[in-house]
Each structure stands twice: as structure tokens, then as C-alpha cells.
Amino acid sequence: MATAKNKPCQVCRMGLISFPDAMRYEHALLRLRHESKIGDMLLIFEHPPTITLGKFGDIKNVLLSMDELANRGIAYYKSDRGGDVTYNCPGQPVVHPIINVRQIGPRSYISGMQEMAIKVAKSYNIPAECSSEHHGVWVAGKQIAAIGLRMRQNISIHGISLNVTPDLSAFNFINLCGIEGCQATSIEAELGRPVDSVEVLSQIERSFSEIFQFELSHISQDKLEQMCFET
């Protein structure tokens, strides 16, 4: 039985999904959460190679033309999240809570999301930390997790991405999070060995649960589909 320190939250591991399809689910859940038709939710997924630009981002931080991106098989989309430009791809779990943050508070929520990624990295003995200058999570000056959020009437959307086993070379096609010369790293790169991605997902869920005091229960994507579009 859930307690005040052990709130229920449903989690769905969605696998590989395009950015527009992920947003289709997310905005449906946002509407349902505002209407109190569902409780708190956590979505975890990966995108095909995709560049997204935040609401106040600068297109100059995308270093290739749209034609060059298309030729490389990289999709491009504008997003309503905060932050600048990010690159998403297989091997990089994207963690999007759709939760009520009224009691948490915006600043504590941002800090908690970053702390979640730090805890996961430290579970692999990677000395990740926050930066006093930039959002996200860093290892020796390289970004291992990027954060871009939006909150609508106390409900969070979007979230944080954690580099686990991505192709790091494609991060050079952008000024990562709008920072010229910024480099990316990953759990796999820091360890110098293969990483069990499913194990990392479990670590993400465990850290999320501990930091925000949620009791997680898994639902299938079929159940999520029914929840979003048949409710």
C-alpha cells in the first residue's frame, strides 16, 4: 500500500519511438493528468537519430544543413521544451515523467532529475556531477546527461536523456545544449566496456523512485495506448 512517502507512479518502457509519436503520447497523458483521469506517469524510450531544438534555442547551434541531416538519416524537430539543441539516438534512454510537481517545486524537480542521472552514473563508479554554469550532468567537462523540461499548470513534461551506449560521433553535428565546443560522453565510453542497457533502465527507475519517493509499477505499451487514446 502506497504511503505519503511512497506515491504510486506507472512506468512504461516504450523502446524505440520517433519524436512526434512520443510527443503524441506525452501530450495525451498531460491532458489526462490535468483532468485527474490518471495518476503520475513515467515514460522511458529511445529515439532514432534525431536533433531537437528547444523553444528558445538557436538554430545556429545545428551545425549541418537540413539536407545534410537528411542525407545522414537524422530527423530534425522543434520542441516546446526548455533548453537549446540536443541529439537523441539509440543507446540513450530518454526519461520523461508526467507528474504533479506542485509539492516538489520547480527548482527541486530540476535538481532531482539531475541527481537521478548522477546516481545512475555513480552506480557504475563514474564521477558525474552538476555544473555551476550549465544544466545537465557532466563527467570531467563532458556532458553525459542533457535536461530539457517544461511544466504546465504544475504537471511536468519532457525530461532528461542519459548517454549509455550511443554513437558519440554524431554529437559533433551540434553545439551541444548551445555550448560551442562541448563534448559528450557515455557510461560505455567512461567504463571502456559494453554495458547492459536493460540493467541501466532498472537503475534509472530505482533512482527515480528513491529521489521522488514513488512506488513504480510497470504497464505495457498496449495498456498505455488504451489509456491515452481510448480514455
C-alpha positions in Angstrom: 0.0 0.0 0.0 1.4 3.4 -1.0 2.1 5.9 1.7 2.8 9.7 1.6 6.4 8.8 1.0 5.6 6.1 -1.4 3.4 7.5 -4.1 2.1 5.4 -7.0 3.5 6.0 -10.4 3.1 3.9 -13.5 6.1 3.4 -15.8 6.2 2.3 -19.4 9.3 1.3 -21.3 8.4 2.2 -24.8 11.5 1.1 -26.7 12.5 2.9 -29.9 9.9 5.6 -30.9 10.0 8.7 -33.1 9.9 12.1 -31.5 6.5 13.0 -32.9 5.0 9.7 -31.8 6.5 10.1 -28.3 5.0 13.6 -28.0 1.6 12.3 -29.2 1.6 10.0 -26.1 3.0 12.6 -23.8 0.6 15.4 -24.6 -2.3 12.9 -24.3 -1.0 12.0 -20.8 -0.6 15.7 -19.9 -4.2 16.4 -20.8 -5.4 13.3 -18.8 -3.2 14.3 -15.8 -4.6 17.8 -15.8 -8.1 16.3 -15.8 -7.2 14.0 -12.9 -8.2 11.0 -15.1 -4.8 9.3 -14.5 -2.1 9.4 -11.8 1.6 10.2 -12.2 3.4 8.5 -15.1 6.9 7.8 -16.2 7.9 7.2 -19.9 11.3 5.8 -20.9 12.1 5.4 -24.5 14.8 6.0 -27.2 14.7 7.9 -30.4 16.1 7.1 -33.9 18.9 9.6 -34.7 17.1 12.9 -34.0 18.0 16.5 -33.4 15.5 18.7 -31.4 15.7 22.4 -30.8 14.1 23.8 -27.6 11.6 26.6 -27.6 14.2 29.3 -27.1 17.1 27.5 -28.8 19.2 29.0 -31.6 19.2 27.2 -35.0 22.8 28.2 -35.5 23.7 25.5 -32.9 22.7 22.9 -35.5 26.0 22.7 -37.5 24.7 20.8 -40.5 22.1 21.9 -43.0 18.7 20.3 -43.2 19.8 18.5 -46.4 23.0 17.2 -44.7 21.0 15.9 -41.7 18.5 14.2 -44.0 21.3 12.6 -46.0 22.7 11.2 -42.8 19.3 9.8 -41.7 19.0 12.3 -38.8 15.5 13.8 -38.2 15.1 17.4 -37.0 12.2 18.8 -35.0 11.3 21.9 -33.0 10.2 21.1 -29.4 8.2 23.0 -26.8 10.7 22.1 -24.0 13.3 24.3 -22.4 17.0 24.2 -23.3 18.7 24.6 -26.6 19.7 21.8 -29.1 20.1 18.2 -28.2 20.9 15.0 -30.1 19.0 11.8 -29.4 19.7 8.3 -30.7 19.6 4.6 -29.9 21.7 3.8 -26.8 20.4 6.9 -25.0 17.4 6.4 -22.7 15.1 9.4 -22.6 13.3 9.8 -19.3 10.0 11.8 -19.3 7.9 12.0 -16.1 4.4 13.3 -16.5 3.9 14.0 -12.8 2.5 16.7 -10.5 5.4 18.8 -9.2 3.4 21.2 -7.0 4.8 19.8 -3.8 8.3 19.2 -5.2 8.7 22.7 -6.6 10.4 23.6 -10.0 13.9 24.0 -8.7 13.9 20.9 -6.6 12.4 19.0 -9.5 15.2 20.0 -11.9 17.8 19.2 -9.2 16.1 15.9 -8.6 16.1 14.9 -12.2 19.8 15.7 -12.5 20.5 13.8 -9.3 18.8 10.8 -10.7 21.3 10.7 -13.6 24.2 11.3 -11.2 23.1 8.3 -9.1 22.9 6.1 -12.1 26.4 7.1 -13.2 27.8 6.7 -9.8 26.3 3.2 -9.6 29.0 2.4 -12.2 31.6 4.4 -10.3 31.5 7.2 -12.8 32.2 10.6 -11.0 29.3 12.5 -12.6 28.3 15.9 -11.2 26.2 19.1 -11.9 27.9 22.2 -13.3 27.5 25.7 -11.8 27.4 27.1 -15.3 25.2 24.7 -17.3 22.2 22.4 -16.8 22.7 18.7 -17.3 25.2 16.2 -15.8 28.9 16.2 -16.5 31.9 14.0 -16.3 35.3 15.8 -16.4 33.8 18.6 -18.6 31.9 16.3 -20.9 28.1 16.0 -20.9 26.7 12.6 -20.0 23.0 13.7 -19.5 21.0 16.6 -21.0 17.9 18.1 -19.4 15.1 20.0 -21.0 11.8 20.4 -19.2 8.5 22.2 -19.3 5.8 22.4 -16.7 2.2 23.2 -17.4 -0.1 24.0 -14.5 2.2 22.1 -12.2 2.5 19.0 -14.5 5.9 18.2 -15.9 6.6 17.1 -19.5 9.8 16.3 -21.3 12.7 15.3 -19.1 16.3 14.1 -19.2 18.4 11.9 -21.6 21.3 9.8 -20.4 24.1 8.6 -22.7 24.5 4.9 -22.1 25.8 3.4 -25.4 25.2 6.0 -28.1 27.3 6.7 -31.2 29.1 9.8 -29.7 30.5 11.0 -33.1 27.1 12.4 -34.1 27.1 14.8 -31.1 29.6 16.8 -33.1 26.9 17.9 -35.5 25.5 20.3 -32.9 26.8 22.8 -30.3 25.6 20.5 -27.5 22.9 22.4 -25.5 24.1 25.5 -27.2 27.6 25.3 -25.8 30.3 25.7 -28.5 33.0 23.0 -28.3 31.0 21.0 -25.8 31.7 17.2 -26.0 29.6 14.3 -25.0 30.5 11.1 -23.1 28.6 8.0 -22.1 28.6 5.3 -19.5 30.1 2.9 -22.0 32.8 5.3 -23.0 33.7 6.1 -19.4 33.9 2.4 -18.5 35.6 1.3 -21.7 33.5 -1.8 -21.9 30.0 -2.9 -23.1 27.1 -2.0 -20.8 23.8 -3.9 -20.2 21.2 -1.4 -21.3 18.4 -3.2 -19.5 20.3 -3.0 -16.3 20.7 0.8 -16.7 16.9 1.1 -17.2 16.4 -0.6 -13.9 19.0 1.7 -12.3 17.1 4.7 -13.7 13.8 3.5 -12.3 15.4 2.8 -8.9 17.0 6.2 -8.7 13.8 8.0 -9.8 11.8 6.1 -7.2 14.2 6.9 -4.4 14.6 10.6 -5.2 11.0 11.4 -5.8 9.6 8.8 -3.4 7.5 6.9 -5.9 6.3 3.3 -5.9 6.6 2.3 -9.6 4.5 -0.3 -11.4 5.0 -1.3 -15.0 2.4 -1.1 -17.7 2.7 -2.4 -21.3 2.7 -0.1 -24.3 -0.7 -1.6 -25.3 -2.1 -0.5 -22.0 -0.5 2.9 -22.4 -2.1 3.2 -25.9 -5.5 2.4 -24.4 -5.0 4.8 -21.6 -4.0 7.7 -23.9 -6.4 7.3 -26.8 -9.4 5.3 -25.5 -10.0 7.1 -22.2 
